[in-house]
Amino acid sequence: MTLSRTARWVLGAVTALGLAFVYVPLALVVLNSFNADRTFAFPPRGLTLGWWSRAWDSAGLRSALWTSLQAGLGATLVALVLGTMAAFAVQRYRFFGREAVSLLVLLPIALPGIVTGIALDTAFRSVVEPLGVGKGLLSVVIGHATFCVVVVYNNVLARLRRTGASYEEASADLGARPGQTFRLVTFPLLRSALFAGALLAFALSFDEIVVTTFTAGPGTETLPIWIFNNLFRPNQAPVINVVAAVLVVASILPVYLAQRVSSDATGGRL
């Protein structure tokens, strides 16, 4: 179906308005980060990076950043392992049904974040804490991985759906065991999907504030929690601006790389 010129103009205008609605506030965050007094003057006075280094001079901020990096890397690693195991299960045991597995994996992220947070908190208090293990970095990693594994698995599932079964059938006809087929045939086809999913999962780990709130213990304040706790403190306003601006810019990188990896692996057909 070919759209008329008027329809294309309308579609383009709606798209532009939608993008402006999302990205203009983010652009203002970056611009206002140059204003130490957190005003909305434009253009920002000074436009200098000189005081940015002073804004980062906070032990609490550095600790929160380090905690977020550990939690993000840990959750991504867990998601990669679980995503690979799920891919093997789907590829090996067809009777599970990919749609059924997708439903079970997608359900936690479809629920409100506070519901998942309460569920994880209940699980830790009922099962883990009676064993003498308190909340800490590990509980934050598990909470984030609940969401990250969905991203990795869906990337893997999408690649499995785009990949024909002919290679697997040929490998089986040659006498290869299922494990060998997965390792030598299926897994190489999934590597780019896993890598893209890992990048997206890492970015997601810096965003899930509700689950972090329910799963964090003493000394495990992550970067989003730190921002939230200091948001309304006047003496922290410049730091909040700088951190928010850096997060806006830094979040673009893993998402862009994930998109390029997925696009390159499929010849640009997404």
C-alpha positions in Angstrom: 0.0 0.0 0.0 1.4 3.4 -1.1 0.7 6.4 1.1 -0.5 9.6 -0.5 1.7 12.7 -0.2 -0.7 14.2 2.4 -0.7 11.1 4.5 3.1 11.1 4.4 3.2 14.7 5.6 0.7 14.0 8.4 2.7 10.9 9.4 6.0 12.8 9.4 4.4 15.7 11.4 3.1 13.3 14.0 6.4 11.5 14.2 8.3 14.8 14.7 5.9 15.9 17.4 6.3 12.6 19.2 10.1 12.8 19.1 10.0 16.4 20.2 7.7 15.5 23.1 10.2 12.9 24.3 13.5 14.5 23.5 13.1 18.3 24.1 12.9 17.7 27.9 16.0 15.6 27.7 17.8 18.2 25.7 16.9 20.8 28.3 18.4 18.6 31.0 21.7 18.6 29.2 21.6 22.4 28.5 20.6 23.2 32.1 23.4 21.1 33.5 25.7 24.0 32.6 23.9 26.3 35.0 25.1 25.9 38.5 22.1 27.6 40.0 19.7 25.2 38.1 17.9 28.0 36.3 16.2 27.7 33.0 18.1 30.6 31.3 18.9 30.1 27.6 21.6 30.0 26.4 23.2 28.6 29.6 25.5 31.0 31.2 29.2 30.2 30.7 28.9 26.9 28.9 32.0 25.7 30.6 33.0 22.3 31.9 35.2 23.8 34.6 32.8 23.2 37.5 31.7 19.7 36.3 34.7 18.1 38.0 33.8 19.8 41.2 30.2 18.6 40.9 31.5 15.0 40.9 33.5 15.6 44.1 31.0 13.5 46.2 31.9 10.3 47.9 28.3 9.3 48.0 27.9 9.8 44.3 31.1 7.8 43.5 29.9 5.0 45.7 26.5 4.9 44.1 28.1 4.9 40.6 30.3 2.0 41.6 27.4 0.1 43.0 25.4 0.7 39.8 28.3 -0.5 37.7 28.6 -3.7 39.7 24.8 -4.3 39.7 24.6 -3.6 36.0 27.4 -6.0 35.1 26.1 -8.7 37.5 22.5 -8.5 36.2 23.7 -8.6 32.6 25.8 -11.6 33.3 22.9 -13.4 34.9 20.6 -12.4 32.0 23.1 -13.7 29.5 23.4 -17.1 31.2 19.6 -17.5 31.7 18.9 -16.2 28.1 21.4 -18.8 26.7 19.9 -21.6 28.8 16.4 -20.6 27.7 17.5 -20.5 24.0 18.9 -24.0 24.4 15.7 -25.3 26.0 13.6 -23.8 23.2 15.9 -25.1 20.5 16.2 -28.6 22.1 12.8 -29.2 23.5 10.4 -27.9 20.9 7.3 -29.1 22.8 7.9 -26.3 25.4 6.6 -23.9 22.8 8.3 -20.6 22.2 5.1 -18.6 22.7 4.5 -20.2 26.1 8.1 -19.6 27.3 7.9 -16.0 26.0 4.7 -15.4 28.0 6.3 -16.6 31.2 9.5 -14.6 30.6 7.6 -11.4 29.6 5.1 -11.5 32.5 7.4 -10.0 35.2 8.2 -6.9 33.1 4.6 -6.5 32.0 3.6 -6.2 35.7 3.8 -2.8 37.4 7.3 -2.4 38.8 6.1 -1.9 42.3 4.3 -5.3 42.2 7.6 -7.0 41.1 9.4 -5.1 43.8 7.0 -6.3 46.5 7.2 -9.8 45.2 11.0 -9.8 45.3 11.0 -8.2 48.8 8.6 -10.9 50.0 10.7 -13.7 48.5 13.9 -12.3 50.2 12.2 -12.0 53.6 10.5 -15.4 53.4 13.2 -17.5 51.8 16.6 -15.8 51.7 16.8 -13.9 55.0 15.9 -16.8 57.2 19.0 -18.5 55.8 21.1 -15.7 57.3 21.7 -13.8 54.0 20.7 -10.2 54.2 19.9 -7.8 51.4 22.9 -6.3 49.6 24.5 -6.1 46.2 23.4 -9.7 45.3 19.8 -8.9 45.9 20.0 -5.8 43.7 21.6 -7.9 41.0 18.8 -10.4 41.2 16.2 -7.7 41.1 17.7 -6.1 38.1 18.2 -9.4 36.4 14.5 -10.0 36.6 14.0 -7.3 34.0 17.3 -7.7 32.1 16.7 -11.4 31.3 13.6 -10.4 29.4 15.6 -8.1 27.1 18.2 -10.8 26.4 15.7 -13.6 25.9 13.5 -11.7 23.5 16.6 -10.8 21.4 17.5 -14.5 21.3 13.9 -15.5 20.5 13.6 -13.1 17.7 16.9 -14.4 16.2 15.6 -18.0 16.5 12.4 -17.1 14.7 14.4 -15.5 11.8 16.8 -18.5 11.6 15.5 -21.5 9.7 15.8 -25.0 11.1 17.6 -26.3 8.0 21.1 -25.9 9.6 20.0 -27.7 12.8 18.3 -30.5 10.8 21.4 -30.9 8.6 23.6 -31.1 11.8 21.2 -33.7 13.3 21.3 -35.7 10.0 25.1 -35.8 10.2 24.8 -37.4 13.7 25.6 -34.4 15.9 24.2 -34.5 19.4 21.8 -31.7 20.4 24.4 -30.1 22.6 26.9 -30.0 19.7 24.3 -28.6 17.3 23.5 -25.8 19.7 27.2 -25.1 20.4 28.5 -25.3 16.8 25.4 -24.2 14.7 22.8 -22.4 16.8 24.9 -20.4 19.2 27.1 -18.7 16.6 23.9 -17.4 15.0 22.8 -16.1 18.4 26.0 -14.4 19.5 25.1 -11.0 18.0 21.6 -11.2 19.6 23.1 -12.0 22.9 25.6 -9.2 22.7 22.9 -6.7 21.7 20.7 -8.0 24.5 23.6 -7.6 27.0 24.1 -4.0 26.0 20.4 -3.2 26.4 20.3 -5.1 29.7 23.2 -3.1 31.0 21.5 0.2 30.1 18.3 -1.0 31.8 20.1 -1.8 35.0 20.7 1.9 35.5 17.0 2.7 35.1 14.9 0.3 37.3 14.5 2.4 40.4 11.4 0.7 42.0 12.9 -2.8 42.2 16.2 -1.3 43.4 14.3 0.4 46.3 12.8 -2.9 47.4 15.9 -5.1 47.0 18.7 -2.7 48.2 20.2 -3.2 51.6 22.6 -1.0 53.6 25.4 0.4 51.5 23.8 -0.6 48.2 22.5 2.8 47.1 22.5 2.8 43.3 22.8 5.8 41.0 19.1 6.3 40.4 18.4 5.9 44.1 21.1 8.5 44.9 19.6 10.9 42.4 16.1 10.5 43.9 17.3 10.9 47.4 19.2 14.1 46.6 16.8 15.6 44.1 15.3 18.2 46.4 18.4 19.2 48.3 19.4 22.7 47.2 23.1 22.1 47.7 23.0 19.1 45.4 21.3 20.8 42.5 24.4 21.2 40.3 25.4 17.6 40.9 22.0 16.3 40.0 22.1 18.3 36.8 25.5 17.0 35.8 24.6 13.4 36.6 21.3 13.6 34.7 23.1 15.1 31.7 25.8 12.4 31.7 23.2 9.6 32.0 21.2 11.1 29.1 24.3 11.0 26.9 25.7 7.7 28.1 22.4 5.9 27.7 22.4 6.6 24.0 25.6 4.6 23.5 24.6 1.0 24.5 21.2 1.4 22.8 22.8 2.7 19.6 25.5 -0.1 19.6 22.8 -2.7 20.3 20.8 -1.4 17.3 23.9 -1.5 15.1 24.8 -5.0 16.2 21.3 -6.3 15.5 21.1 -4.5 12.2 24.5 -5.7 11.0 23.7 -9.3 11.9 20.4 -9.3 9.9 21.6 -7.3 6.9 19.7 -4.2 8.1 16.4 -6.0 8.2 14.8 -5.5 11.6 
